[in-house]
Each structure stands twice: as structure tokens, then as C-alpha cells.
Amino acid sequence: MEKLFVCQVCGHIEFGAAPDKCPVCFASRDKFAENADALMPAEKEGNEKHVPVILVTDDCGLIPDVCRDIHIKVGSTPHPMTDDHWINWIDVYVNKKYSGRSYLQPNMQPAVSIHVKKENTGVLTVIEHCNKHGSWMAQAQL
């Protein structure tokens, strides 16, 4: 299993090694801690409300011929988004390289759409963070 490093400031997860600077909050390398248990296993109880569901399309509604739409929702059964239990954020990686974060609040739906350049191929990784149940991951081919 690949080593996981978690930013102790913002929760960002890096694969393989801690970066010099967190790409989310810009915290220094010393703010990262190795944590083999940073991601919940996909078969863990509650997975139906936590494992991201990824839909990759070949077309983009905003920038045709240049990118593709990626739709992400948290859980095959929608995750509750209440004042005491919600998805904090959804991080996206292309080939294990961080691409961006979407922040969510309890009054939102646990879903986002992003646009990825068509030239990007390989593996899209999505990590979501639940304020009560930790971080969960899913992957899809680009």
C-alpha cells in the first residue's frame, strides 16, 4: 500500500511523500503526518453514504472539444447534509496529483461537477471528507 500523508492543518491527503508545501492551505512539510489509516476502506459500514460515485463524460457542456465533464456525488445513497453531519470537502486528483478542492456546507447537496482537459488520461481519484466518519476514496479511468 502506498504511503499516505495528511496535512494536520486542512486534512489534505498526499500520496507517496509529503510535499514541501500543502497545495490546499500552504502549510509547510512539517505539518504533514504519515497516516496509513487516513482513508476509510470501501467495504466499511456506511460506505453507501460515503464512497464517492464518479461519472466521467467525453463531452463538456461549457468548453466543447477541449475538456470533459466529471460529475461526483457522495454516496450511492445521498449523504445527509445536516448541521451536525455533512461533507466538508471533495478533493480531486489526476494520476495521484492534486487538482483541486470543492468546499461544501450543510445546506448544499453532496455533489460537484468539474472540467478536466481531454488530454489528461489515466486515473481520476476523488477523496471526500465527512465531519463524522473521515475520508473516503473512489477512482475512475479518464
C-alpha angles and dihedrals in degrees: 000000000000117000116257124209122194126203106233090208104052106005096245112159122219124194122227102355140011113263123235088248132014109254090215107044100008093236114161125259092262089067090066122091127191110243121175089187096053092114125054113234113256091236094055118120111273093034092129089068098038115035108093117244112216127200114189116194127191093222135062123216093205106037109023119204092011106067144011129232119244117195118197128186126176111242135355083251108047114261114240112251103202132147091262101034123039147126109269098193147342119222123199127203131183111209089346091304113123113249106171152317132238116202120213135195130203092260092060134080114254094247140095138180124214136180121232124189111255090231089067110096133170128053128351111205123195124192122186126190123215115198090225106030106034132231126336130186140208133175137205136182119253 
